[in-house]
Structures are given as structure tokens and as C-alpha cells.
């Protein structure tokens, strides 16, 4: 990616320079579990966290990619272990949480990064219900299952940090062909934001990252996305690390609050119109 194109993407999606000392203070000696660690944002984030002193638990479906990453991290002086887990197989998720509990006794930071995207016209989806099941399982139910399994460990040790790598698409109005993806990613985002209100008393915090379009293998099949300025993979990983340093709140494009405000206003107007219409029709 050229300098000019990267500058444009940083302006459009937001950019965070990571305070290396701050990141080291946040993760040194801590156990950090990263899902979707074999490729893309998860892989780049895991490398940065290990370099900062974290003991990284690498989770994904591809064992050989995880093994390669763990070997690279170890060769660079870091600490990492590869644990192949398919988040859509809930028995495997149970096995993962049991292993982490028995071997490490704690998880200080959970980075929920694994995800799947399907963009397809509804007229081409009549016989593809399985795709919606897959989206819900990998983007919502699997992460919920893992989070529920690890929360008792965090509570037992006085707290922890949940980091959700969401997508800027969850903060946009619904898009054609993205319904399943936006709905499943939004479901986990909303579940976490609702759940953390109950967890603050246990010292458990939530930081959410809403990265823009990142040129990864997940987005590669969608040709029209390549017209957008992509967020550099290293910049995306920096957003995740910045969220860990901050330890709470949201990180994403600076224009998201404007979208939220406009959407809220439109919804309020629509609600008032519907209420008035219903009153006159009654």
C-alpha cells in the first residue's frame, strides 16, 4: 500500500499510534487469548501482544497456521501456545475453556476477533439457510459460549478485559446483501455492551474496536469492497492494541457518532410517524 493511500485510509477509518510502554504495562506477564489468530487482524495483533510481553493463547481452526505463528513468536523471544478450536463446535469451546482453566488458571484479556462474512443477494439465498446458521455460530453464539466459559476465571482473579473486534458495519444502517453479517456481528456487540453493565462490579471491562474495511482473505472475494480505501493490517492491529491500553470504551472511525446520531433521529421520527398513524387507524 502506497503512502498516500495509507494516509487516506487512516483519515477515513481513524488511526491510533500505540504507546509501546503503555502496551507493555497493560499485557506484560498476562495471559491473553486471541481468537481468529491464524490470519489477518488476529495474527498481527497476537504478534504485537507477544512482543509487548503477553503470554498469548492462539486460537483458530487451522492448526498448522497457528503452529507457524507460535514458532515465529517463540523465535522472537515471546511466549505463545497454539490451541486449535472451531468456535462453531461448542464441545470444542468447552474443551478450550477447560484446558485454559487447568493449564493457566486465568485469562486476563480475551480478544474476540474470529469472524466470518457472507455477502449474497437474498434471491440467491433461498436454499442457503446454512450460511446464516454459520454466521450466527461464528460471529455470535461461539464467542458468547467462549466468553461465558472464561468469565468465571476473570471474576475469580478480580477482573479482566474483554476486547471485541467488531466492524464498522455494525454501526451503519443495514446494507443490502450484508444482512446476515451485520445482524450476527451486531448481536455479539449488543450482547457484550449489555452484559458488561453487570460485570463492572467484578472488575471486568469492555473495549470495542470498530475497524473499517481491511484487505484480508475474508474481504477478498467481494470485488466492490476493493474500491474502498483499505485499512492497513498493521494499523488495524494497532487499533486493537490501543483498545487494550485504554482498557475501555470504543475505538473506530471518528464519523461513527455522526452516523449514530442521524440513525437515532431517523428512528425517532419513524417511531413518531408510526405511533401517530396507529392512533388515527385505531
C-alpha positions in Angstrom: 0.0 0.0 0.0 1.4 3.4 -1.0 1.9 6.2 1.5 -0.8 8.4 0.0 -3.4 5.5 0.0 -2.5 4.6 3.6 -2.8 8.2 4.7 -6.3 8.4 3.2 -7.4 5.1 4.9 -6.1 6.4 8.3 -8.0 9.7 7.9 -11.2 7.8 6.9 -11.1 5.0 9.4 -9.1 6.5 12.2 -5.6 5.9 13.4 -4.1 5.2 16.8 -0.4 5.2 17.5 0.3 2.6 20.1 2.2 3.7 23.2 4.6 0.8 23.5 5.3 1.4 27.1 1.6 1.6 27.8 1.0 -1.7 26.0 3.8 -3.4 27.9 2.3 -2.2 31.2 -1.1 -3.5 30.1 0.0 -7.0 29.0 3.4 -8.0 30.4 3.1 -11.3 32.2 -0.6 -11.6 31.5 -2.5 -14.3 29.7 -4.2 -13.0 26.5 -6.4 -15.3 24.5 -6.9 -14.2 20.8 -9.4 -15.9 18.6 -9.0 -15.9 14.8 -5.3 -15.7 15.4 -4.2 -17.7 12.3 -4.7 -14.9 9.8 -5.4 -11.2 9.4 -6.0 -8.9 12.3 -5.8 -11.6 14.8 -2.4 -12.8 13.7 -1.0 -9.3 13.5 -2.4 -8.4 17.0 -1.1 -11.6 18.5 2.5 -10.8 17.3 2.3 -7.3 18.8 1.0 -8.5 22.1 3.6 -11.2 22.4 6.3 -8.7 21.6 5.0 -6.5 24.4 5.4 -9.3 26.9 2.0 -11.1 26.9 1.6 -14.9 27.2 -0.6 -15.3 24.1 -3.0 -18.2 23.6 -3.6 -18.5 19.9 -7.0 -19.9 18.9 -8.3 -20.7 15.4 -9.4 -23.6 13.3 -6.1 -24.0 11.3 -3.6 -25.9 13.4 -0.6 -25.6 11.0 -1.0 -21.8 10.7 -1.3 -21.5 14.5 1.8 -23.6 14.9 3.8 -21.5 12.4 2.7 -18.3 14.3 3.6 -19.8 17.7 7.0 -20.8 16.3 7.6 -17.3 15.0 6.7 -15.7 18.3 8.9 -18.1 20.2 11.8 -17.4 17.9 11.4 -13.7 18.5 11.6 -14.3 22.3 7.9 -14.2 23.0 5.6 -16.8 24.7 2.7 -18.4 22.8 0.7 -21.6 22.7 -1.4 -22.8 19.8 -4.8 -24.3 20.6 -6.9 -25.4 17.5 -10.6 -24.7 18.2 -13.6 -24.4 16.0 -15.9 -21.9 17.7 -18.9 -23.3 15.9 -18.3 -26.6 17.7 -19.5 -25.9 21.2 -17.9 -29.1 22.6 -14.5 -27.8 21.3 -15.2 -24.5 23.0 -15.9 -26.3 26.3 -12.6 -28.2 25.9 -10.7 -25.0 25.3 -12.0 -23.3 28.4 -11.3 -26.4 30.4 -7.7 -26.6 29.1 -7.1 -22.9 29.8 -8.6 -23.2 33.3 -6.5 -26.3 34.1 -3.2 -25.2 32.5 -3.1 -21.4 33.1 -5.7 -20.9 35.8 -6.6 -17.5 34.5 -7.3 -15.3 31.4 -6.6 -11.7 31.9 -7.6 -10.4 28.4 -9.9 -12.1 25.8 -9.7 -10.7 22.3 -12.7 -11.9 20.4 -11.6 -11.5 16.8 -12.7 -14.6 14.9 -15.4 -13.8 12.4 -17.0 -14.8 9.1 -18.5 -12.7 6.3 -21.1 -13.7 3.7 -22.4 -11.1 1.2 -25.0 -12.5 -1.1 -28.3 -11.3 -2.7 -31.4 -12.6 -0.9 -32.7 -14.1 -4.2 -29.5 -16.2 -4.3 -30.0 -17.3 -0.7 -33.3 -19.1 -0.6 -31.6 -22.5 -0.3 -28.6 -21.4 1.7 -30.0 -21.2 5.2 -26.9 -23.0 6.4 -24.9 -19.8 5.7 -27.0 -17.9 8.2 -26.5 -20.6 10.7 -22.8 -20.5 10.2 -22.7 -16.7 10.5 -24.6 -16.8 13.8 -22.4 -19.5 15.2 -19.0 -18.0 14.4 -19.9 -14.3 14.9 -22.3 -14.6 17.8 -23.0 -17.9 19.6 -19.4 -19.2 19.5 -18.0 -16.0 21.0 -20.8 -15.9 23.6 -20.0 -19.5 24.6 -16.3 -18.8 25.0 -16.9 -15.6 26.9 -19.3 -17.3 29.3 -16.7 -20.1 29.9 -13.9 -17.6 30.7 -15.8 -15.1 32.8 -15.7 -17.2 36.0 -11.8 -17.2 35.7 -11.8 -13.4 35.3 -14.1 -13.0 38.3 -12.1 -15.3 40.5 -8.9 -13.2 39.8 -10.6 -9.8 40.4 -11.3 -8.7 36.9 -10.2 -8.8 33.3 -10.7 -7.1 29.9 -13.0 -8.2 27.1 -11.9 -6.8 23.7 -14.4 -7.2 20.9 -13.1 -6.7 17.3 -16.4 -5.8 15.7 -16.8 -4.0 12.4 -17.8 -0.5 11.4 -20.6 -2.2 9.5 -22.4 -2.8 12.9 -22.7 1.0 13.3 -24.0 1.7 9.8 -27.6 1.4 8.6 -28.5 -2.0 7.2 -26.9 -2.7 3.8 -28.2 -4.9 1.0 -26.5 -8.3 0.8 -24.9 -7.7 4.2 -27.9 -8.6 6.4 -26.7 -11.8 7.8 -23.2 -10.5 8.5 -24.4 -7.2 10.1 -27.0 -9.0 12.1 -24.7 -11.6 13.6 -21.8 -9.2 14.3 -24.3 -6.7 15.8 -25.8 -9.4 18.0 -22.5 -10.1 19.8 -21.7 -6.3 20.0 -25.1 -5.7 21.7 -24.8 -8.7 24.0 -21.4 -7.6 25.2 -22.5 -4.0 25.8 -25.5 -5.2 27.7 -23.6 -7.8 29.7 -20.7 -5.5 30.8 -23.1 -3.4 32.8 -23.5 -6.5 35.1 -19.7 -7.2 35.1 -18.3 -3.9 36.2 -18.8 -4.7 39.8 -16.5 -7.7 39.2 -13.7 -5.5 37.7 -14.4 -6.8 34.2 -14.3 -4.1 31.5 -15.1 -4.0 27.8 -13.3 -2.3 24.9 -14.7 -2.5 21.4 -12.9 -1.9 18.2 -14.9 -1.0 15.0 -12.3 -1.3 12.3 -13.1 -0.2 8.8 -12.6 -2.3 5.6 -9.3 -4.3 6.0 -7.9 -6.0 3.0 -7.8 -9.6 4.3 -8.8 -13.0 2.9 -12.3 -12.6 4.4 -13.0 -9.5 2.4 -11.1 -10.5 -0.8 -14.0 -12.3 -2.5 -16.1 -9.1 -2.5 -14.9 -7.1 -5.6 -16.8 -3.8 -4.9 -15.1 -3.5 -1.4 -11.8 -3.2 -3.2 -12.9 0.2 -4.4 -12.8 1.4 -0.8 -9.6 2.7 0.8 -8.4 -0.4 2.8 -7.2 -0.1 6.4 -3.6 -1.4 6.5 -3.4 -4.6 8.5 -0.8 -3.2 10.9 -3.0 -0.2 11.5 -5.9 -2.4 12.3 -3.8 -4.4 14.8 -2.7 -1.1 16.3 -6.4 -0.2 17.0 -6.8 -3.4 18.9 -3.7 -2.7 20.9 -4.8 0.8 21.6 -8.1 -0.5 22.9 -6.2 -2.8 25.3 -4.0 0.1 26.5 -7.1 2.3 27.1 -8.9 -0.6 28.7 -12.5 0.5 28.0 -14.7 2.4 25.5 -14.9 2.3 21.7 -12.3 2.8 19.0 -13.2 3.3 15.4 -13.8 5.9 12.7 -14.4 9.3 14.1 -17.6 9.8 12.0 -19.4 6.9 13.7 -21.0 9.1 16.3 -22.5 11.2 13.4 -24.0 8.1 11.9 -25.3 7.0 15.2 -26.9 10.4 15.8 -28.5 10.5 12.3 -29.8 7.0 12.6 -31.2 7.7 16.1 -33.0 10.8 14.8 -34.5 8.9 11.8 -35.6 6.1 14.0 -37.3 8.5 16.4 -39.1 10.3 13.5 -40.2 6.9 12.1 -41.4 5.8 15.5 -43.4 9.0 16.0 -45.0 8.7 12.5 -45.9 5.0 13.1 -47.4 5.9 16.5 -49.5 8.7 15.0 -50.7 6.6 12.2 -51.6 3.8 14.5 -53.6 6.2 16.7 -55.6 7.5 13.8 -56.2 4.0 12.5 -57.4 2.6 15.8 
